[in-house]
Amino acid sequence: MAADAMNETSKSAFSVLLPLLAASLLAACSPGGSESPPLQGAKIGGPFTLTNQDGQRVSSDRFDGKYRLVYFGYTYCPDVCPVDLQQIGLAMKKLEESDPQTAAKVQPIFITTDPERDTPQVLKEYVSAFHPRLIGLTGTPQEIAAVSKSFGVYVVKQESEGSTDYLVNHSRLAFLFGPQGEPIVLLPHDEGAEAIKAELEKWVR
């Protein structure tokens, strides 16, 4: 990627992360050290309608009453996406073993950032490798662009000169949303399954 493109990507990443980090700091500094959700009041998330791995149209209100663990990525991702999803899936399995009632309240969701290649059939095989309840969602490029924007996730298609192959540079974020779709916390997917499990135990009621 050219230097100017990398700079634009970095600016996009910073503009996305800054409000989330600010929300976390404000929660940490709240009077009396209250345990308010770090992302409480953050303007991220919102309604959407996408297509799941079975080819069915799914609206976000289908998940009402459930905590939503949402991760954006794509199946051709060469490194971080499968590692993160492996840890998320392992965290869910550990929670199911230790506290099945709490685990049942959480719906893990994978939203692709690469709708051109990630068809429902491709997603179905991919998500099944990480957790049996992981839902994969895709859609038209316009739908994915809209949902990525509403969740504060930047997506940049990185094409190689002289090649039809490409990578997708995207925010590496795992969100936990509440039963009404309210943002709660960014999950520490880069700290391993136990850290993710601990956050789920802390916030899922």
Secondary structure, 3 states (H helix, E strand, C coil): CCHHHHHHHHHHHHHHHHHHHHHHHHHHCCHHHCCCCCCCCCCCCCCCEEEECCCCEEEHHHHCCCEEEEEEECCCCCCHHHHHHHHHHHHHHHHHHHCHHHHCCEEEEEEECCCCCCCHHHHHHHHCCCCCCCEEEECCHHHHHHHHHHCCCCEEEEECCCCCCEEEEECCCEEEECCCCCEEEECCHHHCHHHHHHHHHHHCC
